[in-house]
């Protein structure tokens, strides 16, 4: 691999081949964009090692572009794009010194590339000295601010000027971030002058020569004439544009030189970013989550990117119009053993290589694994290869998909790691297409090499004929056309062989079971037909598949017609064990979700995958079974729930709280599963350590493995049974297991193991208890409902009570069907009346003080009317929404009160959920990027995200309103925000906003000295901020969680107040948001209040809609409707324009378009 070196006075030759690469370094010129090269190593300033942003010297491919900034005191700053040009808008990344980074090592004089302009500017200033011939050194400035005195602190000694110490490279320098014992970091205490010399290289020239050099090396290896390009590399005055054109010409020649025996690497030509390892959205690539929405990749380091806990996420790249030809795509990638992440190119997909967690469990270990050949097959680990044949130019998409399991649920953490992608061409000639046709012939032969393989011979012969014609074709077009036909037959043959294999298994299993069925003759007849088909081997694939379905359907029908009372009918359940039964049972037997809906179970620590577990989730896993006989069915499963962590579970259990919020069910019949404490043992039941000892010496299992021990030893341990009814011939049932904990209790854990089912028949002994239970359940309903549904319920109950008093099981099943038939309708009616009662209560509890007499009279009349209607059920279900609207209108009429400057009216009740007590109820959440907004401790937050959260209030009287709210905004992390405050260099916070209609305010700055001595570190999560500008290093405690924010809000900290206007539409939009995504931004609000000051308030001039002076020049770039909706263009009627003056003042203007 060639490394680009610099020619200064004489030519320096690159290490590989004989290519002389000459670039004249340029003189220091502030403002120019350059590469900064270390002369001794030939490497360039970039970012890496600690945090990925430590200043290092790296190959040109990873070099940072730099701009030297001259300062008034004679020093310089080095702006760079190693971590992007800016940390945020107007906040440049700059090379700076940091001797207190714990990752490199506290006291190590290291540097980083991502200095923020808001930090201590001293650490970013450099003295740059000319050593002659455009060679320069960098040093801590020898200025007064950097001199060490007797009063200097230890920190000062690490940051001050020391004669003879320079910025440079020392590969053995102290650092905790070395790779294989070597650091390429830049340190500012290097004394070897030769290691501290740097030159500036013009970016355009260096990039062009680097690109041309790479192509020259490949072209030379391909036997092409590179003399013209070599001359350009040696010419210090070569034109960059001409070099790029020559690189492109050579690249085309390389592509044309590709053949089956001489493949050519075309990666750089067709994949702009073949190493998409950057966290977020790598350049040129698309990242989607499982749902298909835009997403991001996970962390990156050690030259590797990853997906983690992102099952179903994909990383995609599209090559536009890849020419016709034969290509080999390689993804260097891995996933964990047992997972099935995939590599795809076009429509071709393969599972990527897997490796055990004991071998690779970090990106660093993955990077090392990718460089090894552990199985000795001559291929490095993690090389996943797909060959693609294109008969015409077309767009080709390639990429990776992280494992999401066979049934769409993520397996484990879905960890998928990658390093790079590669594209090689095997050529585009006639010979190449003849070659791939020959390859198809080999694949045909391999598919039928086993004499026991069954297949339809006509498919094989047709495919071989096409491939032979392609192998001997005389034109590329003919060879390509025959390849397409042969490949289609190869795919057809694969499906055909799979169908015959499946038919053989299905026929054998069906014959065995049919002999056990009283009515199995129909199945046996079909098996005979299938055996004849397998003897003839002339059927099409479609005919084979049809026979498979016919046998399966007939067998299923016979099963359901033949079972008798008392029979085990577990075979009616698809996948009752939740395991892959093609694998022998063991603790590592793969789980399977086949047949189940809502299956989100998995495995945890000390795994025994013969069990399933769900940790800290609500869920409902079920399947529907159809075509059943009427009668009672008994469903059983071993299962328990630990409803909290074991200490709390045991304490509550002893106090009588034994029931858990988890059930098994058949249709509407449910049974709670066992509490983990229902069974205890006097000692551990195996040698494993994972048992929980309760306070009185009893033990319970604490892992899947120990749970299997007790369940396997005793089938009654944690066994749960429920009986449900199917009421008609050919009826259906839904069976399942579910958990619904409304409190989302931490530590809850469910384990379950194998459903079984028994048919009990329609004997009264089994049917009557289920019917009686349902009668009791429905008779106990005391909730108001519509009289129509009440009548239906009473009629069904009368019939059911008559049936249960008799001895006819069939009559009982019919009565049960009547009850369950009306049950859902009754519940809808109850829910509607509950909603109606809630609306009535809201109006009844509304204060009438200050309301107009007309509004009071109307409200009281409506209250009386609805109270009576609820009591007698006279409002039909379909009429409830309209009546709720009447109640809401009456409530708003009561809420309209006159306000003035002297006596503002409290309109806070008009805000839905102003304290976020009910999450985001009443608020619209529109996230644009980053983490989902959330609520905790009655505080709403936007963290690490951009977006808008708002609600619209309608029906307000026109006039001026005061909005009060508590809120703050912290730009990026707490340390940075606090240092900005201390340095009096707080960045522009206007990307965050709290607003009411057109009045937009910047939230309070999180970093503040306002609350000195008001808060302490009581509780957890507080950020302790030290004011280093004071002699006593005053400490402030600032919120770092929403729990902390709630403490401060309750003490009226971070209060905001401003005025806004509501016009004749009566609409007010309240909201808050962050317009520009910046990592780790944090906006928190709560406790919204609203006050009405009337139509003639003196505060009207303080609102956003006001006149603009003639001398103010405003650029209007936002258009809103009168109700606050953002518009793309001016609309007929009233429009509100919003913009800024040259001084940054936000102004608005009302205009009317006729």
TORDOMAR-418995 format. One record per residue (C-alpha): residue in one letter; x, y, z. Coordinates in steps of 0.25 Angstrom, whole numbers, plus 5000, padded with zeros to 4 digits. Layout:
N
AXYZ;...
//
This chain:
1154
X500050005000;X500650134996;X500750255006;X500750395000;X502050465004;X502450605001;X503550654992;X504150784998;X505450814992;X505750674986;X504850564981;X504350464992;X503950324986;X502650254992;X502950114999;X502250024989;X502650024974;X503450134968;X502450244967;X503050374971;X501950464977;X502450614977;X501650714985;X502250854989;X501850895003;X501251035003;X501551155012;X500651175024;X499451265019;X498351285029;X496951255022;X497451145013;X496951005014;X498150905015;X498550775020;X499550775032;X500650665030;X501650625040;X502950615032;X503550495040;X502350405039;X501750455026;X500450445033;X499350555034;X498650625045;X497350555048;X496450495059;X496450355065;X496850275078;X496250335090;X494750365088;X495050365073;X495350515074;X496750505080;X497750585071;X498550475063;X499350465051;X498750375041;X498750335026;X498350435016;X497050355014;X496650395029;X497350535028;X496550655033;X496450785025;X497050895033;X496851055032;X497951135040;X497251255047;X498151365051;X497851435064;X498151575068;X499151535079;X500051465068;X499551325071;X498751235063;X497651135063;X497451015055;X496050995050;X495850855045;X494750765040;X495250635046;X493950625054;X493250725045;X493550865042;X492550905053;X492050855066;X490750935064;X490351055056;X491451155057;X492251075067;X493551025060;X494350905063;X495750945067;X497050875071;X497250885086;X498150835097;X497450755108;X498450695119;X497250645128;X496550545119;X496350415127;X496250335115;X497650375110;X498150385124;X498050495134;X499350585133;X499650535119;X499850655110;X498950605099;X498150685089;X496750675083;X496150725070;X494750765074;X494950895083;X493750975084;X493851125082;X493151135095;X494251075104;X495451135110;X496151195097;X497551185103;X497651045101;X497351055086;X498451165083;X499751115077;X501051185074;X501451145059;X502951165056;X503551155042;X504751055042;X505051085028;X504651035014;X503251045018;X503450945030;X502750985043;X502650955058;X501550975067;X501651005082;X500951065094;X501051215092;X502151285100;X501251395105;X500951445119;X499651365120;X500451235119;X501651265128;X501851175140;X502051245154;X502151205168;X500651225169;X500351135158;X499451015161;X499750875156;X498650895145;X499451025141;X500750945140;X500150845130;X499550955121;X500651055122;X501851095113;X503051005114;X504351035106;X504750915097;X503350845097;X502650845084;X501450775077;X501950645071;X501850495070;X502450405080;X501950265077;X502350215091;X501750335098;X500950305111;X499450285107;X498350195111;X497750195097;X498950125090;X498650015080;X499549895081;X500449975089;X500650095079;X500050235079;X499950325067;X499450435076;X499950575075;X500550625089;X501050755092;X502250715101;X503050645090;X504550685090;X505050615078;X505050735068;X505050645056;X503750585061;X503150715062;X503250775048;X502050795040;X501750845026;X500450905019;X499950835006;X498950894997;X497650804998;X497350804983;X498750754979;X498850654990;X497450594988;X497650584973;X499050524974;X498550424985;X497450384976;X498250364964;X499350284971;X498350184976;X497850164962;X499250164956;X499550044965;X498349964961;X498549994947;X499949954947;X499649824953;X498649804942;X499749824932;X499249954927;X500150074922;X500250174933;X501350254928;X500550384926;X499950374940;X501350344946;X501850474940;X500750554946;X501050494960;X502450534959;X502150674953;X501950774965;X501250874955;X500250764950;X498750814949;X497850754959;X496750744949;X497550674939;X498050574949;X496650544953;X496250524938;X497450434936;X496950354948;X495650344942;X496150294929;X497050194936;X495850144944;X495050124932;X496250044926;X496349954938;X494849924937;X495049884923;X496249794926;X495449714936;X495249564933;X494849434940;X496349404942;X496749554945;X495649614954;X495749764956;X495449844968;X494449944965;X494049984979;X494550134978;X493850154965;X492450114969;X492350124984;X492750264989;X492850225003;X493150075004;X493450085019;X492150135025;X492550125039;X492250265044;X491150275055;X489850325050;X489650325035;X490950295028;X491150385016;X490450335003;X489750225011;X488250205015;X487950155029;X486550105032;X485950045045;X485049915045;X483850005042;X484450065029;X484650205036;X485950275035;X486950235046;X488450235050;X489550135052;X490150105066;X491450145071;X492750125063;X494150105067;X495350025063;X494950035048;X493649965050;X492150015051;X491049945057;X489549915059;X489249885074;X487849855079;X487349905066;X486649775060;X486249795046;X487049915044;X487649935030;X488850005024;X488750025009;X489550074997;X489050094983;X489950084971;X489250154959;X489350084946;X490349984948;X490749934934;X490449794929;X491449694934;X491849594945;X492149644959;X492649594972;X492149674984;X492749654998;X492349705011;X493349695023;X492349675034;X491849585045;X490749555055;X490649465068;X490549315067;X489049285066;X488649415059;X488349435045;X488749565040;X488849575025;X489649635014;X488849665001;X489149704987;X487949734978;X486949614981;X488049524986;X488249505001;X489149425010;X489349415025;X490649475029;X491749405037;X491449375051;X492449365063;X492249335078;X492149445088;X493349375096;X494249405083;X493649545079;X492849635088;X493349775084;X493749855072;X495149845075;X495149695076;X494349695063;X495349775056;X496449675060;X495549555056;X495349615042;X496849615040;X497049465043;X496749335036;X496349245048;X495749125040;X496949115031;X496149125018;X497049235012;X495949335013;X495949445024;X494849435034;X493549515032;X493649515016;X492249505011;X492149484996;X491049504986;X491249484971;X490349564962;X490049554948;X489449674940;X489049654926;X488749804925;X489149924932;X488249954945;X488250014958;X488749914969;X488549934984;X489449864994;X489549865009;X489249795022;X488049765031;X488149735045;X487549605051;X486049625055;X485749475056;X484949375048;X483649435053;X484049575053;X484449585067;X485849625070;X486749505074;X487649545086;X488249685084;X488349665069;X489849715069;X490349735055;X491749785052;X492349825039;X493649885034;X493549905019;X492949875005;X493649834993;X493249814978;X494049744968;X493749724953;X493949584946;X493749654933;X492749684923;X493249604911;X492649484903;X493649394910;X493149444924;X491649414921;X492049274915;X492849254928;X491549284937;X490749184928;X491749084931;X491649114946;X490149084945;X490348944939;X491248914951;X490148964960;X489048874953;X489948754954;X490248784969;X488748794972;X488448654967;X489748584971;X489048504982;X488348384976;X487248394986;X486848544982;X485548544976;X485248644965;X484448664952;X485448634941;X484848724930;X485248844939;X486648794940;X486748764925;X486248904921;X487148974930;X488348894925;X488048924911;X487949074913;X489249074920;X489948994909;X489449084899;X489949204907;X491349134909;X491549124894;X490849254889;X491649334879;X491149474884;X491049534898;X489649564896;X489249424893;X490049374905;X489449474914;X488049434909;X488249284911;X488849314925;X487549384929;X486749264924;X487649154931;X487649234944;X486149234944;X486149084942;X487149064953;X486349144963;X485149064959;X485848934961;X486248974975;X484849004978;X484448874972;X485448784980;X484948854992;X483548824989;X483748674986;X484548664999;X483448735007;X482348645001;X483148515005;X483248565019;X481748605019;X481248475013;X482048395023;X481548475035;X480148475030;X480148325028;X480648295042;X479548385048;X478448345039;X478548205044;X478248255058;X476948325053;X475648265052;X475348345040;X476748335034;X476348265021;X476248395013;X477648435017;X478248295013;X477648304999;X478348434997;X479648375003;X479548264992;X479348374981;X480548444987;X481448314987;X481048294972;X481448434969;X482748414975;X482948284967;X482648354954;X483348484957;X482648564946;X481848654953;X482048804953;X482448884965;X481148944966;X480448804966;X481448754977;X481048874986;X479548854983;X479748714988;X480448755001;X479348855004;X478248755001;X478848645010;X479048755021;X477648805020;X477048675020;X477848625032;X477448745040;X476048725036;X476048585040;X476748615053;X475648715057;X474548625053;X475048505061;X475548545074;X474648495086;X474448555100;X475648535108;X476648535096;X477948615096;X477748715085;X479048785087;X479348755072;X478348855069;X479248965074;X480349005064;X481749005071;X481148985085;X482648975091;X483149105084;X484349025080;X484948975066;X484548835067;X485448795056;X486648805066;X486848715077;X486348765091;X487448825099;X487648955107;X488149015094;X486948965085;X486549095077;X485349165080;X484249175069;X483149285069;X482449215057;X480949205058;X480849315069;X480449465068;X481049565077;X482249475081;X483249565087;X483849465097;X485349435097;X486449375106;X487249445117;X488449405126;X488749265129;X487949225117;X487149095115;X486349125102;X485349015104;X484649125113;X484249255108;X484349385117;X483849525116;X484549635124;X483849765128;X482849765117;X481349755115;X481049655104;X479949575098;X480449445090;X479349365084;X478849285072;X477449255066;X477049115064;X475849085054;X474948975050;X474748915064;X473648835070;X472748895080;X472948875095;X473948905106;X475448905104;X476548905115;X477748985113;X479048965122;X480449025122;X481549035133;X481749185135;X481949285146;X482149435148;X483049505158;X482249635158;X483449715163;X484849695168;X484849575177;X485049655190;X483749735188;X483049615182;X483249535195;X482949645204;X481649665197;X481349525196;X481449505211;X480449625212;X479449555204;X479749615190;X479849485183;X479149515170;X479949555157;X479549635145;X479749515135;X478749415130;X478549295120;X477249295113;X476349225103;X475449325096;X474849405108;X475149305119;X476449345126;X477249295138;X478349365145;X479649295145;X480449265157;X481249365165;X482749315166;X482549305181;X481349205180;X482449095180;X483749095188;X484848995191;X485648975204;X486948975196;X487448995182;X487048885173;X488248875165;X489748915165;X489549045159;X489749175167;X488549255161;X487449225172;X486849335180;X486849315195;X485649375202;X485749425216;X485349305223;X486249205216;X485349165205;X485849175190;X485249205177;X485849205163;X486549325157;X486849285143;X486249205132;X487249095135;X486849075149;X485349095145;X485448985135;X486048895146;X484848905155;X483848905144;X484448785137;X484548705151;X483048735154;X482048755144;X481048815154;X482048925158;X481549055153;X480448985145;X479249065141;X477949025135;X476749095128;X475549035122;X474849105110;X473649075101;X473449065086;X471949075084;X471749025070;X472248925060;X473348975052;X473549085063;X474849155066;X475649195079;X476749285082;X477749235092;X478949305098;X479749365110;X479749515113;X480249615123;X479749755126;X480349825137;X479749965137;X480850015147;X481949965138;X482649905151;X484149895150;X484749755151;X483549675146;X483849545140;X483049435133;X483549295129;X482649195122;X482849055116;X481948975106;X480448985104;X479648855105;X478148845102;X477048745105;X475648735099;X474648715110;X473348705101;X472048765104;X471748695117;X471048775127;X472148755137;X473148835129;X472148935122;X471348975134;X472449035142;X472949125130;X471449175128;X471249195142;X472449285143;X472049365131;X470649385137;X471249435150;X472249525143;X471149595135;X470049595146;X471149675154;X471149785144;X470649915151;X471150015142;X470150105134;X469950065120;X468850095109;X467550035111;X467649965098;X468849885102;X468249865116;X467049795110;X467949705101;X468849665113;X467649635122;X467049545111;X468349475109;X468449455124;X467049395125;X467349295115;X468649255121;X468049235135;X466949145129;X468049065122;X468949055134;X467749005143;X467548885133;X468448775129;X468648795114;X470048825111;X469748875097;X468748975102;X469749025111;X470749045100;X469649125092;X469349205104;X470849235106;X470949275092;X469749375094;X470449435106;X471849455099;X471049505087;X470449625095;X471649645104;X472449725094;X471249815091;X471049835106;X472449875108;X472449975097;X471150035103;X471750035117;X473050105112;X472150215104;X471450245117;X472650255125;X473250355115;X471850425116;X471950425131;X473350485130;X472850595121;X471750625131;X472650625143;X473550725136;X472350815134;X471750795148;X473050825155;X473350945147;X473351075155;X472151165150;X472751285157;X472851405148;X472151335136;X470951395129;X469551365134;X469251305121;X470351215121;X470051175136;X468551145132;X468951065120;X469950985127;X469050945139;X467950905129;X468850815122;X469450755135;X468050715139;X467650655125;X468950575124;X468850525139;X467450475136;X467850415123;X469050335129;X468150285140;X467050235131;X467950195119;X467150275109;X468350325101;X468750225090;X470150195088;X470250265075;X469750395081;X470750395092;X471850475084;X470850585080;X470450595095;X471850605099;X472050715090;X470850795096;X471550775110;X472850825105;X472250945098;X471450975111;X472750965119;X473551065110;X472351155112;X472551155127;X474051175125;X473851305118;X474151415128;X474451555126;X475851595129;X476651725130;X477951785133;X477551805148;X476751675149;X477251565139;X476451445138;X477051305140;X476951225127;X477851115131;X476751015131;X476651035116;X477950965115;X477850815114;X478850745123;X479750865126;X480650795136;X480850665127;X480150585138;X479550495127;X480850485118;X480550565105;X479050555106;X478550675099;X479850715092;X480350685078;X481750625077;X482450645064;X483850595065;X484750625053;X486050555057;X486750485069;X486150425082;X484650415084;X484150525094;X483650475107;X483050515120;X483450475135;X483250545148;X482150635141;X483250695132;X483250685117;X484650685110;X485250685097;X486650625098;X487650595087;X486550625078;X485850735069;X484350755068;X483150825072;X482150795083;X480850875084;X479350885086;X478350975080;X477251035089;X475951075082;X474751165086;X475551265093;X475051415094;X475851515086;X476951595093;X478251595100;X478751475109;X479851445118;X480551315117;X481351265129;X482251135128;X483451075135;X484551025126;X485951025122;X486950995111;X488250925112;X489150935100;X489850795098;X490550745111;X490550805125;X492050825126;X492050905113;X490850985116;X491351025130;X492751065124;X492051145114;X491351225125;X492651245132;X493351285120;X492251385117;X492151315103;X490851255103;X490451215089;X489251255081;X488051175088;X487051225078;X486851085072;X486051055085;X484751125087;X483551135096;X482351205088;X480951245088;X480351275074;X481351375068;X482051405081;X483351325081;X484251325093;X485651265096;X485551175108;X486351205121;X487751165120;X487951035129;X489351095133;X489051205143;X489551265156;X488151305160;X487851195170;X489151205179;X488951125192;X487451095188;X487750945184;X488650835189;X488950695184;X487750635191;X487350515183;X488150475171;X488550525157;X488850665161;X490050735153;X490950805163;X491450925156;X492750995161;X492951145159;X494451145157;X494351305154;X494051325169;X495151315180;X494351215188;X493951125176;X492451145179;X491651015176;X490251015169;X489350895168;X488650895154;X487650795149;X488150675141;X486850595142;X485450625141;X485250585155;X486250695158;X485550795149;X484250765157;X484850805170;X485350935164;X483950955157;X483250935170;X484151045176;X483751135164;X485051135158;X485251155143;X483951225142;X483551295129;X482451395126;X482051465113;X480851525106;X480151485093;X478951515085;X477751435081;X476951485069;X475551475065;X475751325061;X475851295076;X477051195074;X478351195082;X479451105080;X480451075092;X481650995089;X483150975091;X484250915082;X485650905076;X485750945062;X487150895059;X487650755063;X488850765072;X489350645080;X489050645095;X488150775094;X487150775106;X485850855107;X484950835118;X483650895121;X482450885130;X481350965139;X480751045128;X479751155132;X478851245124;X478251385128;X477251465120;X477451625120;X476351665111;X476251735098;X476851865102;X478051825110;X479251915111;X480151785109;X479651775095;X480851845090;X481751735096;X481151625087;X481851585074;X480851645064;X481251795064;X481651905055;X483051915049;X483752045048;X484052105035;X485552095038;X485551945041;X486051855030;X485351725031;X485551595024;X484251515025;X484451365023;X483351305030;X481851315027;X480751265037;X479251265036;X478451345047;X478351215055;X479851185056;X479951085044;X481251095036;X480951125021;X481751105009;X481251225001;X480351345004;X478851315005;X477551395002;X477151465015;X478051495027;X479551455027;X480551465038;X481951485033;X483151455043;X484551505041;X485751565047;X486451705046;X487851725043;X488151735058;X487451595060;X486151645066;X484951555063;X483751635057;X482451595051;X481551665042;X480051645038;X479651665023;X478351635016;X478351575002;X477051594994;
//
